[in-house]
C-alpha cells in the first residue's frame, strides 16, 4: 500500500473518531512531512486523497479543514460493515447484544424459505468505529446452513468471512432501503433520538439459491452516505 494512502487512512481515522472536528484544521503538509518522515509530494497526495473522498476541503493560503464527515458506502456490491471499514483504514468492532437459537417467525419462514420446525440463530450487534456507535444490526440465519455458528466470535469476525471459511460464499442479495426514525435503536446506541437512520432489509443467497441470512440494519444518517452507480445499458 502506498505510504500516502497509509497516511491518509491514519488522518481519516482521527477524523472519524472525533479527534478533528468539523471545520477544524488538519495537519499541514509541512507537519505531515515532519511527523511521517516523507516528502512534500507524499504529504500533498495524502491530503488530496482526503479531499477527493470528501472528508476535508482546502482553503487557499490557509490549509485543509475537516468537512461534513460522512463515510461513503457503495450499494453496488455485497459487502459487510466490517470489510467496508477495514478497506478505508478504519477500526471497526462489534458488541454482541444477543445470540440465541429459537423458532422462526412466520415472516422469517417466508423470507428464508424454511419451516416452523426449523431453528434459526438470532444475532443482535452494535457496530462501532473505534468507540463510536455507528449502527445496529439484527441477523437471522437458518441453523442448518451454519450449525457451528455458536462457536464463532462474532464480535471480532464478520459473518461473511465465516461463510467464506466454510465454503458457502454469498452469491447474490436483495436489499430494501428507506430512511426512518427509530427511538429504540437510538436508545440502544445511546445517542439522540432526533438522529435519522438508513434502514436496510437484506436477504442473501448462496450459490444453490438457498437464503442464508435475513439482515436488518440501522445505520446513522449523520455518519453515512450511500452511492449507487447507474448505467444506461
C-alpha positions as CSV (number, residue, x, y, z in Angstrom):
1,X,0.0,0.0,0.0
2,X,1.5,3.4,-1.0
3,X,2.7,5.5,2.0
4,X,0.4,8.4,1.1
5,X,-2.6,6.1,1.4
6,X,-1.4,4.9,4.8
7,X,-1.1,8.5,6.0
8,X,-4.5,9.4,4.7
9,X,-6.0,6.5,6.5
10,X,-4.3,7.5,9.7
11,X,-5.8,11.0,9.4
12,X,-9.1,9.6,8.3
13,X,-9.3,7.5,11.5
14,X,-8.6,10.6,13.6
15,X,-11.4,12.5,11.8
16,X,-13.9,9.7,12.2
17,X,-13.0,9.2,15.9
18,X,-13.7,12.9,16.5
19,X,-10.1,13.9,17.2
20,X,-10.5,16.5,14.5
21,X,-13.9,18.2,14.5
22,X,-15.9,19.6,11.6
23,X,-14.2,22.7,10.1
24,X,-11.1,22.1,12.3
25,X,-7.7,22.3,10.5
26,X,-5.9,19.1,9.9
27,X,-2.0,18.9,10.0
28,X,-0.4,21.0,7.3
29,X,1.8,19.4,4.6
30,X,4.9,20.6,6.4
31,X,3.7,18.9,9.6
32,X,2.9,15.7,7.8
33,X,6.4,15.7,6.3
34,X,8.0,16.0,9.8
35,X,5.6,13.6,11.6
36,X,5.8,10.8,9.0
37,X,9.3,11.4,7.5
38,X,8.0,11.7,4.0
39,X,8.5,14.0,1.0
40,X,6.2,17.0,0.4
41,X,4.7,15.3,-2.6
42,X,3.7,12.3,-0.5
43,X,2.2,14.7,2.1
44,X,0.3,16.5,-0.6
45,X,-1.0,13.3,-2.1
46,X,-2.2,12.2,1.4
47,X,-4.2,15.4,1.8
48,X,-5.5,15.2,-1.8
49,X,-6.8,11.7,-1.1
50,X,-8.9,13.0,1.8
51,X,-10.1,15.9,-0.3
52,X,-11.2,13.5,-3.1
53,X,-13.1,11.4,-0.6
54,X,-15.0,14.5,0.6
55,X,-13.6,14.3,4.2
56,X,-11.7,17.6,4.0
57,X,-11.7,20.7,2.0
58,X,-8.9,23.1,1.1
59,X,-8.9,26.9,1.7
60,X,-6.3,28.7,-0.4
61,X,-3.4,30.0,1.7
62,X,-4.8,28.5,5.0
63,X,-4.7,24.7,4.6
64,X,-7.1,21.8,4.8
65,X,-10.1,21.6,7.1
66,X,-12.5,18.8,8.1
67,X,-15.7,18.8,6.1
68,X,-19.1,17.3,6.7
69,X,-17.9,13.9,8.0
70,X,-20.0,11.2,6.4
71,X,-18.5,7.9,5.4
72,X,-19.3,6.8,1.9
73,X,-20.6,3.3,1.3
74,X,-21.4,1.7,-2.1
75,X,-24.5,-0.3,-2.7
76,X,-23.1,-1.8,-5.9
77,X,-21.7,-4.9,-4.3
78,X,-22.3,-7.3,-1.5
79,X,-20.1,-6.4,1.5
80,X,-20.4,-6.1,5.2
81,X,-19.8,-3.3,7.6
82,X,-16.5,-4.9,8.9
83,X,-15.0,-5.3,5.5
84,X,-16.1,-1.9,4.2
85,X,-14.5,-0.1,7.2
86,X,-11.2,-2.1,7.1
87,X,-10.9,-1.2,3.4
88,X,-10.8,2.5,4.2
89,X,-8.3,2.1,7.0
90,X,-10.8,2.4,10.0
91,X,-11.0,0.2,13.1
92,X,-14.5,-1.5,13.2
93,X,-15.6,-3.6,16.1
94,X,-18.9,-5.1,17.3
95,X,-20.7,-5.5,20.6
96,X,-22.8,-8.7,20.8
97,X,-26.1,-7.9,22.5
98,X,-27.8,-11.2,21.8
99,X,-27.1,-14.6,20.4
100,X,-29.9,-17.2,20.6
101,X,-31.3,-20.2,18.9
102,X,-35.1,-20.1,18.5
103,X,-38.1,-21.0,16.3
104,X,-38.5,-18.7,13.3
105,X,-41.4,-16.3,13.0
106,X,-43.9,-16.6,10.1
107,X,-42.2,-13.7,8.3
108,X,-38.8,-15.4,8.7
109,X,-40.1,-18.7,7.4
110,X,-41.4,-16.9,4.3
111,X,-38.2,-14.9,3.6
112,X,-35.7,-17.7,4.4
113,X,-37.7,-20.5,2.8
114,X,-37.8,-22.6,6.0
115,X,-40.5,-24.2,8.1
116,X,-41.6,-23.8,11.6
117,X,-39.8,-27.0,12.7
118,X,-36.5,-25.4,11.6
119,X,-34.5,-23.3,14.0
120,X,-32.7,-20.0,13.4
121,X,-29.9,-18.1,15.0
122,X,-30.8,-14.6,16.0
123,X,-27.9,-12.2,16.5
124,X,-28.1,-8.6,17.6
125,X,-25.0,-6.4,17.4
126,X,-24.0,-2.8,17.8
127,X,-21.4,-1.8,15.2
128,X,-18.7,0.7,16.2
129,X,-15.8,2.5,14.7
130,X,-13.3,2.9,17.5
131,X,-15.7,3.7,20.4
132,X,-18.4,5.5,18.5
133,X,-21.6,3.6,17.7
134,X,-22.4,3.8,14.0
135,X,-25.3,1.3,13.7
136,X,-27.3,-1.6,14.9
137,X,-28.0,-4.9,13.1
138,X,-30.1,-8.0,13.7
139,X,-29.1,-11.1,11.7
140,X,-31.3,-14.2,11.4
141,X,-29.7,-17.3,10.0
142,X,-31.1,-20.8,9.4
143,X,-29.3,-23.2,11.8
144,X,-29.0,-26.0,9.2
145,X,-26.8,-23.7,7.0
146,X,-24.4,-22.7,9.8
147,X,-24.7,-25.3,12.6
148,X,-21.4,-24.3,14.3
149,X,-22.1,-20.6,14.3
150,X,-22.3,-20.5,18.1
151,X,-18.5,-21.2,18.2
152,X,-17.7,-18.1,16.1
153,X,-16.5,-14.9,17.8
154,X,-18.9,-12.5,16.1
155,X,-17.6,-9.5,18.0
156,X,-14.3,-9.8,16.0
157,X,-15.1,-11.9,12.9
158,X,-17.6,-11.0,10.2
159,X,-20.4,-13.4,9.3
160,X,-19.4,-13.1,5.6
161,X,-15.8,-14.2,6.3
162,X,-17.2,-17.1,8.3
163,X,-19.3,-18.2,5.3
164,X,-16.2,-18.0,3.1
165,X,-14.3,-20.2,5.5
166,X,-16.9,-22.9,5.3
167,X,-17.1,-22.7,1.5
168,X,-20.6,-21.1,1.5
169,X,-20.0,-17.7,-0.1
170,X,-22.9,-15.4,-0.8
171,X,-23.8,-15.3,-4.5
172,X,-26.5,-12.6,-4.6
173,X,-28.7,-10.5,-2.3
174,X,-31.9,-8.5,-2.4
175,X,-32.0,-5.3,-0.4
176,X,-34.6,-2.8,0.5
177,X,-33.6,0.6,1.9
178,X,-35.5,3.5,3.5
179,X,-35.0,6.5,5.7
180,X,-36.5,6.1,9.2
181,X,-36.6,7.4,12.7
182,X,-36.2,4.8,15.4
183,X,-36.3,5.7,19.1
184,X,-35.5,2.1,20.2
185,X,-32.3,2.0,18.1
186,X,-31.3,5.4,19.4
187,X,-31.7,4.2,23.0
188,X,-29.7,1.0,22.2
189,X,-26.9,3.1,20.7
190,X,-27.1,5.7,23.5
191,X,-27.5,8.7,21.1
192,X,-30.1,11.4,20.4
193,X,-33.5,10.2,19.3
194,X,-33.5,13.0,16.7
195,X,-30.9,11.3,14.5
196,X,-32.4,9.7,11.4
197,X,-31.3,6.3,10.1
198,X,-30.8,4.4,6.9
199,X,-32.8,1.2,7.4
200,X,-31.9,-1.9,5.3
201,X,-33.5,-5.3,4.9
202,X,-31.3,-7.7,3.1
203,X,-31.9,-11.3,2.1
204,X,-28.7,-13.0,0.9
205,X,-28.5,-16.2,-1.1
206,X,-25.9,-19.0,-1.6
207,X,-24.9,-20.4,-5.0
208,X,-27.5,-23.1,-4.7
209,X,-30.2,-20.5,-4.3
210,X,-30.9,-21.1,-0.6
211,X,-31.5,-17.9,1.5
212,X,-28.7,-17.8,4.1
213,X,-29.4,-14.6,6.0
214,X,-32.2,-12.1,6.8
215,X,-30.4,-8.9,7.9
216,X,-32.0,-5.8,9.3
217,X,-29.6,-2.9,9.6
218,X,-29.9,0.6,11.0
219,X,-27.0,3.0,10.2
220,X,-26.8,6.6,11.4
221,X,-27.8,9.2,8.8
222,X,-25.4,11.7,10.3
223,X,-22.4,9.3,9.8
224,X,-23.0,7.7,6.4
225,X,-23.9,8.5,2.8
226,X,-24.6,5.9,0.2
227,X,-23.7,5.8,-3.5
228,X,-25.2,3.7,-6.4
229,X,-23.6,3.5,-9.8
230,X,-26.1,3.6,-12.7
231,X,-25.7,2.6,-16.3
232,X,-27.9,3.1,-19.4
233,X,-27.2,-0.5,-20.5
